[in-house]
Amino acid sequence: MNNIGDFLRKAREENGLSLKDVQVKTGISNSVLSRIENNKNQSGVNPTVLRSLSKLYGCNLIELFIMAGYLDDEALSSYKQVFHNADLLTDDERKNTQEQIDLFTKGRKKQ
């Protein structure tokens, strides 16, 4: 995949959605989505738009933020190991894991 526009078009098509369907479900106008998919959105893709499309298409928001240039590997390096496969956990498992992390780090200061 060359860019975020191509990725989002493919995700929309794989979900069997038209531009109009996306507009109805997210409030993102046809013209905005078309400009994104055709790589004509010079100002970049709004993070709020990415969040809505991520939910609708069932794709990973972090991956979209990386493609859009909002995050990079350096910014995520300290989280990669901790969150590896975290998307496979249930909400309860995530909550319990966070409680364990909080317990381990209690009283420690960020550097």
C-alpha positions as CSV (number, residue, x, y, z in Angstrom):
1,M,0.0,0.0,0.0
2,N,1.6,3.3,-1.1
3,N,-0.4,5.7,1.0
4,I,-3.2,6.3,3.4
5,G,-5.7,7.3,0.6
6,D,-5.2,3.9,-1.2
7,F,-5.4,2.1,2.1
8,L,-8.7,3.8,3.1
9,R,-10.3,3.2,-0.3
10,K,-9.4,-0.4,-0.2
11,A,-10.8,-0.7,3.4
12,R,-14.0,1.0,2.3
13,E,-14.4,-1.3,-0.7
14,E,-13.7,-4.4,1.4
15,N,-16.5,-3.4,3.7
16,G,-18.8,-3.0,0.8
17,L,-19.4,0.7,1.4
18,S,-20.0,3.5,-1.0
19,L,-18.8,7.1,-0.4
20,K,-22.5,7.9,0.4
21,D,-22.7,5.0,2.9
22,V,-19.6,6.4,4.7
23,Q,-21.1,9.9,4.8
24,V,-24.4,8.6,6.3
25,K,-22.6,6.5,8.9
26,T,-19.9,9.0,9.9
27,G,-20.9,12.4,8.8
28,I,-17.7,12.7,6.7
29,S,-18.8,14.3,3.4
30,N,-18.3,12.5,0.1
31,S,-16.0,15.2,-1.1
32,V,-13.7,15.1,1.9
33,L,-13.5,11.3,1.7
34,S,-12.9,11.4,-2.1
35,R,-10.1,13.9,-1.7
36,I,-8.5,11.7,1.0
37,E,-8.8,8.6,-1.2
38,N,-7.4,10.4,-4.2
39,N,-4.5,11.9,-2.3
40,K,-5.7,15.4,-3.0
41,N,-6.2,16.4,0.7
42,Q,-3.2,18.8,0.9
43,S,-3.6,19.7,4.6
44,G,-3.6,16.0,5.7
45,V,-6.2,13.8,7.2
46,N,-7.9,15.1,10.4
47,P,-7.3,12.7,13.3
48,T,-11.0,12.8,14.1
49,V,-11.8,11.6,10.6
50,L,-9.3,8.8,11.0
51,R,-10.9,7.7,14.3
52,S,-14.3,7.5,12.7
53,L,-13.0,5.6,9.7
54,S,-11.1,3.2,11.9
55,K,-14.2,2.3,13.8
56,L,-16.4,2.0,10.7
57,Y,-13.8,0.0,8.7
58,G,-12.5,-2.1,11.6
59,C,-8.9,-1.1,11.1
60,N,-6.2,-0.2,13.6
61,L,-6.3,3.5,14.5
62,I,-2.6,3.5,15.4
63,E,-1.7,2.2,12.0
64,L,-3.8,4.9,10.4
65,F,-2.0,7.6,12.6
66,I,1.3,6.2,11.5
67,M,0.3,6.3,7.8
68,A,-0.9,9.9,8.2
69,G,2.3,11.0,9.9
70,Y,0.8,11.7,13.3
71,L,2.9,9.0,14.9
72,D,6.2,7.3,14.1
73,D,8.1,4.2,15.3
74,E,10.3,6.4,17.6
75,A,7.2,7.8,19.4
76,L,5.8,4.3,19.8
77,S,9.0,2.4,20.7
78,S,8.4,2.3,24.5
79,Y,4.9,0.9,23.9
80,K,5.6,-1.8,21.3
81,Q,6.5,-4.6,23.7
82,V,4.0,-3.8,26.4
83,F,1.1,-3.6,23.9
84,H,2.1,-6.5,21.6
85,N,-1.2,-8.4,20.9
86,A,-3.1,-6.2,23.4
87,D,-5.9,-6.0,20.8
88,L,-6.6,-9.7,21.5
89,L,-7.6,-9.0,25.1
90,T,-11.1,-8.5,26.3
91,D,-12.1,-5.2,28.1
92,D,-11.9,-7.0,31.4
93,E,-8.4,-8.4,30.6
94,R,-7.2,-4.9,29.6
95,K,-8.5,-3.4,32.8
96,N,-6.9,-6.2,34.9
97,T,-3.6,-5.7,33.0
98,Q,-3.7,-2.0,33.6
99,E,-4.3,-2.5,37.3
100,Q,-1.2,-4.8,37.4
101,I,0.9,-2.2,35.6
102,D,-0.3,0.5,38.1
103,L,0.7,-1.8,41.0
104,F,4.2,-2.5,39.6
105,T,4.8,1.2,38.9
106,K,3.3,2.7,42.1
107,G,5.5,5.4,43.5
108,R,7.8,5.5,40.5
109,K,8.4,8.8,38.7
110,K,8.6,9.2,34.9
111,Q,12.0,10.2,33.7
